[in-house]
Amino acid sequence: MENIDDIIKYSSDLKLLYVEDDLIARESIKIILEEFFKKIIVAVDGMDGLEKYRDNSVDLIITDINMPKLNGLKMIEKIREKDKDTPIMILSAYTESEYLNIGTKLGIGGYLLKPFDLDQFVSTLDNVLRNRTEITTKQ
């Protein structure tokens, strides 16, 4: 996948779980996500995200970290107890390397700082989807 059209073509058939508690961020980022994904399941916090993950078969998870009820890292940890393969990308305002290190240990495919520009998002999404393709073709 080298350009945005290739990424859109590949990602459009994937089902995305998007987890974000902040209404303004959720709605504005969802507009961007709709350019790439036809099927988006939205969750408003980590607990809601975990429930929607359990109730749906998703191809990719994009999540925030700091959320009520269950933060994004704890949600990822619970998902990883049973599912090591579903690609996960974090969108967060946290710049502390501790969060990136924990996320990496949990097997995330990408970490993008908010606010981000479209080029950064496309590049990170491309890397996450490439890794998904590699995992899928190895099985």
ChimeraX commands (.cxc) that place a marker at each C-alpha (Angstrom):
marker #1 position 0.00,0.00,0.00 radius 0.5
marker #1 position 1.77,3.07,-1.19 radius 0.5
marker #1 position -0.87,5.74,-1.50 radius 0.5
marker #1 position -4.10,6.81,0.09 radius 0.5
marker #1 position -6.24,5.23,-2.64 radius 0.5
marker #1 position -4.65,1.83,-2.01 radius 0.5
marker #1 position -5.25,2.16,1.71 radius 0.5
marker #1 position -8.89,3.16,1.19 radius 0.5
marker #1 position -9.42,0.25,-1.20 radius 0.5
marker #1 position -7.93,-2.21,1.29 radius 0.5
marker #1 position -9.52,-0.81,4.45 radius 0.5
marker #1 position -13.03,-0.21,3.13 radius 0.5
marker #1 position -14.09,-3.84,3.67 radius 0.5
marker #1 position -12.67,-4.02,7.20 radius 0.5
marker #1 position -14.82,-3.62,10.30 radius 0.5
marker #1 position -13.35,-1.05,12.69 radius 0.5
marker #1 position -13.98,-0.64,16.40 radius 0.5
marker #1 position -13.28,2.99,17.34 radius 0.5
marker #1 position -13.12,3.78,21.08 radius 0.5
marker #1 position -13.05,7.43,22.22 radius 0.5
marker #1 position -14.75,9.07,25.20 radius 0.5
marker #1 position -14.41,12.73,24.18 radius 0.5
marker #1 position -17.46,13.65,22.08 radius 0.5
marker #1 position -15.74,16.33,20.00 radius 0.5
marker #1 position -12.68,14.17,19.27 radius 0.5
marker #1 position -14.90,11.15,18.59 radius 0.5
marker #1 position -17.07,12.94,16.05 radius 0.5
marker #1 position -14.23,14.78,14.29 radius 0.5
marker #1 position -11.97,11.72,14.02 radius 0.5
marker #1 position -14.93,9.57,12.94 radius 0.5
marker #1 position -15.31,11.83,9.90 radius 0.5
marker #1 position -11.73,10.96,8.91 radius 0.5
marker #1 position -12.27,7.27,9.63 radius 0.5
marker #1 position -15.36,7.20,7.40 radius 0.5
marker #1 position -13.10,7.99,4.44 radius 0.5
marker #1 position -11.31,4.67,5.04 radius 0.5
marker #1 position -13.86,2.33,6.62 radius 0.5
marker #1 position -17.46,1.53,5.61 radius 0.5
marker #1 position -18.15,-0.39,8.83 radius 0.5
marker #1 position -17.36,1.49,12.03 radius 0.5
marker #1 position -18.52,0.45,15.48 radius 0.5
marker #1 position -18.17,3.33,17.94 radius 0.5
marker #1 position -17.66,2.90,21.68 radius 0.5
marker #1 position -17.70,5.75,24.20 radius 0.5
marker #1 position -15.29,4.33,26.80 radius 0.5
marker #1 position -13.07,1.33,27.46 radius 0.5
marker #1 position -15.82,-0.79,29.04 radius 0.5
marker #1 position -18.17,-0.07,26.13 radius 0.5
marker #1 position -15.29,-0.87,23.76 radius 0.5
marker #1 position -14.64,-4.21,25.44 radius 0.5
marker #1 position -18.34,-5.12,25.28 radius 0.5
marker #1 position -18.61,-4.14,21.62 radius 0.5
marker #1 position -15.41,-6.05,20.85 radius 0.5
marker #1 position -16.89,-9.17,22.47 radius 0.5
marker #1 position -20.20,-8.76,20.60 radius 0.5
marker #1 position -18.70,-8.12,17.14 radius 0.5
marker #1 position -16.06,-9.58,14.90 radius 0.5
marker #1 position -13.73,-6.66,14.18 radius 0.5
marker #1 position -10.68,-6.40,11.93 radius 0.5
marker #1 position -9.03,-3.39,13.59 radius 0.5
marker #1 position -9.32,-1.43,16.83 radius 0.5
marker #1 position -8.45,2.25,17.18 radius 0.5
marker #1 position -8.60,3.55,20.74 radius 0.5
marker #1 position -7.82,6.43,23.03 radius 0.5
marker #1 position -6.01,5.80,26.33 radius 0.5
marker #1 position -7.51,8.08,28.98 radius 0.5
marker #1 position -11.17,7.10,29.31 radius 0.5
marker #1 position -13.62,6.51,32.16 radius 0.5
marker #1 position -14.72,3.09,33.44 radius 0.5
marker #1 position -11.80,1.29,31.75 radius 0.5
marker #1 position -8.82,3.04,30.17 radius 0.5
marker #1 position -7.61,2.09,26.72 radius 0.5
marker #1 position -4.54,0.19,27.91 radius 0.5
marker #1 position -6.59,-1.95,30.32 radius 0.5
marker #1 position -9.09,-2.60,27.53 radius 0.5
marker #1 position -6.25,-3.72,25.23 radius 0.5
marker #1 position -4.85,-5.91,28.00 radius 0.5
marker #1 position -8.22,-7.66,28.40 radius 0.5
marker #1 position -8.56,-8.12,24.63 radius 0.5
marker #1 position -5.03,-9.52,24.38 radius 0.5
marker #1 position -5.83,-12.19,26.99 radius 0.5
marker #1 position -7.81,-13.99,24.28 radius 0.5
marker #1 position -6.85,-12.29,21.02 radius 0.5
marker #1 position -3.22,-11.64,20.16 radius 0.5
marker #1 position -3.81,-10.92,16.48 radius 0.5
marker #1 position -6.40,-8.17,15.97 radius 0.5
marker #1 position -4.42,-5.04,15.07 radius 0.5
marker #1 position -4.75,-2.18,17.54 radius 0.5
marker #1 position -3.81,1.45,16.99 radius 0.5
marker #1 position -3.73,4.05,19.76 radius 0.5
marker #1 position -4.67,7.69,19.20 radius 0.5
marker #1 position -3.70,9.67,22.30 radius 0.5
marker #1 position -2.61,13.05,23.56 radius 0.5
marker #1 position -0.21,11.33,25.98 radius 0.5
marker #1 position 3.43,11.81,25.05 radius 0.5
marker #1 position 4.89,9.83,27.96 radius 0.5
marker #1 position 7.03,6.97,26.70 radius 0.5
marker #1 position 5.57,4.78,29.46 radius 0.5
marker #1 position 2.27,4.56,27.57 radius 0.5
marker #1 position 4.01,3.68,24.32 radius 0.5
marker #1 position 6.10,1.05,26.11 radius 0.5
marker #1 position 3.03,-0.54,27.72 radius 0.5
marker #1 position 1.19,-0.44,24.40 radius 0.5
marker #1 position 4.12,-2.05,22.62 radius 0.5
marker #1 position 4.25,-4.83,25.21 radius 0.5
marker #1 position 0.54,-5.39,24.60 radius 0.5
marker #1 position 1.18,-5.74,20.87 radius 0.5
marker #1 position -0.24,-2.53,19.45 radius 0.5
marker #1 position 0.49,-1.86,15.80 radius 0.5
marker #1 position 0.66,1.92,15.97 radius 0.5
marker #1 position 0.65,4.91,18.34 radius 0.5
marker #1 position -0.35,8.31,17.01 radius 0.5
marker #1 position -0.32,11.53,19.03 radius 0.5
marker #1 position -3.34,13.83,18.95 radius 0.5
marker #1 position -3.66,16.22,17.33 radius 0.5
marker #1 position -2.39,14.62,14.16 radius 0.5
marker #1 position -2.47,15.53,10.51 radius 0.5
marker #1 position -3.86,13.34,7.75 radius 0.5
marker #1 position -0.42,12.32,6.47 radius 0.5
marker #1 position 0.58,11.05,9.93 radius 0.5
marker #1 position -2.69,9.15,10.25 radius 0.5
marker #1 position -2.37,7.58,6.79 radius 0.5
marker #1 position 1.22,6.54,7.45 radius 0.5
marker #1 position 0.39,4.94,10.81 radius 0.5
marker #1 position -2.73,3.25,9.45 radius 0.5
marker #1 position -0.72,1.94,6.50 radius 0.5
marker #1 position 1.84,0.39,8.87 radius 0.5
marker #1 position -0.87,-1.20,11.01 radius 0.5
marker #1 position -2.66,-2.61,7.96 radius 0.5
marker #1 position 0.58,-3.94,6.47 radius 0.5
marker #1 position 1.28,-5.79,9.71 radius 0.5
marker #1 position -2.28,-7.14,9.65 radius 0.5
marker #1 position -1.72,-8.42,6.13 radius 0.5
marker #1 position 1.50,-10.12,7.20 radius 0.5
marker #1 position -0.26,-11.78,10.15 radius 0.5
marker #1 position -3.20,-12.84,7.99 radius 0.5
marker #1 position -1.01,-14.36,5.28 radius 0.5
marker #1 position 1.06,-16.31,7.83 radius 0.5
marker #1 position -1.96,-18.18,9.17 radius 0.5
marker link #1:1,2 radius 0.2
marker link #1:2,3 radius 0.2
marker link #1:3,4 radius 0.2
marker link #1:4,5 radius 0.2
marker link #1:5,6 radius 0.2
marker link #1:6,7 radius 0.2
marker link #1:7,8 radius 0.2
marker link #1:8,9 radius 0.2
marker link #1:9,10 radius 0.2
marker link #1:10,11 radius 0.2
marker link #1:11,12 radius 0.2
marker link #1:12,13 radius 0.2
marker link #1:13,14 radius 0.2
marker link #1:14,15 radius 0.2
marker link #1:15,16 radius 0.2
marker link #1:16,17 radius 0.2
marker link #1:17,18 radius 0.2
marker link #1:18,19 radius 0.2
marker link #1:19,20 radius 0.2
marker link #1:20,21 radius 0.2
marker link #1:21,22 radius 0.2
marker link #1:22,23 radius 0.2
marker link #1:23,24 radius 0.2
marker link #1:24,25 radius 0.2
marker link #1:25,26 radius 0.2
marker link #1:26,27 radius 0.2
marker link #1:27,28 radius 0.2
marker link #1:28,29 radius 0.2
marker link #1:29,30 radius 0.2
marker link #1:30,31 radius 0.2
marker link #1:31,32 radius 0.2
marker link #1:32,33 radius 0.2
marker link #1:33,34 radius 0.2
marker link #1:34,35 radius 0.2
marker link #1:35,36 radius 0.2
marker link #1:36,37 radius 0.2
marker link #1:37,38 radius 0.2
marker link #1:38,39 radius 0.2
marker link #1:39,40 radius 0.2
marker link #1:40,41 radius 0.2
marker link #1:41,42 radius 0.2
marker link #1:42,43 radius 0.2
marker link #1:43,44 radius 0.2
marker link #1:44,45 radius 0.2
marker link #1:45,46 radius 0.2
marker link #1:46,47 radius 0.2
marker link #1:47,48 radius 0.2
marker link #1:48,49 radius 0.2
marker link #1:49,50 radius 0.2
marker link #1:50,51 radius 0.2
marker link #1:51,52 radius 0.2
marker link #1:52,53 radius 0.2
marker link #1:53,54 radius 0.2
marker link #1:54,55 radius 0.2
marker link #1:55,56 radius 0.2
marker link #1:56,57 radius 0.2
marker link #1:57,58 radius 0.2
marker link #1:58,59 radius 0.2
marker link #1:59,60 radius 0.2
marker link #1:60,61 radius 0.2
marker link #1:61,62 radius 0.2
marker link #1:62,63 radius 0.2
marker link #1:63,64 radius 0.2
marker link #1:64,65 radius 0.2
marker link #1:65,66 radius 0.2
marker link #1:66,67 radius 0.2
marker link #1:67,68 radius 0.2
marker link #1:68,69 radius 0.2
marker link #1:69,70 radius 0.2
marker link #1:70,71 radius 0.2
marker link #1:71,72 radius 0.2
marker link #1:72,73 radius 0.2
marker link #1:73,74 radius 0.2
marker link #1:74,75 radius 0.2
marker link #1:75,76 radius 0.2
marker link #1:76,77 radius 0.2
marker link #1:77,78 radius 0.2
marker link #1:78,79 radius 0.2
marker link #1:79,80 radius 0.2
marker link #1:80,81 radius 0.2
marker link #1:81,82 radius 0.2
marker link #1:82,83 radius 0.2
marker link #1:83,84 radius 0.2
marker link #1:84,85 radius 0.2
marker link #1:85,86 radius 0.2
marker link #1:86,87 radius 0.2
marker link #1:87,88 radius 0.2
marker link #1:88,89 radius 0.2
marker link #1:89,90 radius 0.2
marker link #1:90,91 radius 0.2
marker link #1:91,92 radius 0.2
marker link #1:92,93 radius 0.2
marker link #1:93,94 radius 0.2
marker link #1:94,95 radius 0.2
marker link #1:95,96 radius 0.2
marker link #1:96,97 radius 0.2
marker link #1:97,98 radius 0.2
marker link #1:98,99 radius 0.2
marker link #1:99,100 radius 0.2
marker link #1:100,101 radius 0.2
marker link #1:101,102 radius 0.2
marker link #1:102,103 radius 0.2
marker link #1:103,104 radius 0.2
marker link #1:104,105 radius 0.2
marker link #1:105,106 radius 0.2
marker link #1:106,107 radius 0.2
marker link #1:107,108 radius 0.2
marker link #1:108,109 radius 0.2
marker link #1:109,110 radius 0.2
marker link #1:110,111 radius 0.2
marker link #1:111,112 radius 0.2
marker link #1:112,113 radius 0.2
marker link #1:113,114 radius 0.2
marker link #1:114,115 radius 0.2
marker link #1:115,116 radius 0.2
marker link #1:116,117 radius 0.2
marker link #1:117,118 radius 0.2
marker link #1:118,119 radius 0.2
marker link #1:119,120 radius 0.2
marker link #1:120,121 radius 0.2
marker link #1:121,122 radius 0.2
marker link #1:122,123 radius 0.2
marker link #1:123,124 radius 0.2
marker link #1:124,125 radius 0.2
marker link #1:125,126 radius 0.2
marker link #1:126,127 radius 0.2
marker link #1:127,128 radius 0.2
marker link #1:128,129 radius 0.2
marker link #1:129,130 radius 0.2
marker link #1:130,131 radius 0.2
marker link #1:131,132 radius 0.2
marker link #1:132,133 radius 0.2
marker link #1:133,134 radius 0.2
marker link #1:134,135 radius 0.2
marker link #1:135,136 radius 0.2
marker link #1:136,137 radius 0.2
marker link #1:137,138 radius 0.2
marker link #1:138,139 radius 0.2
view
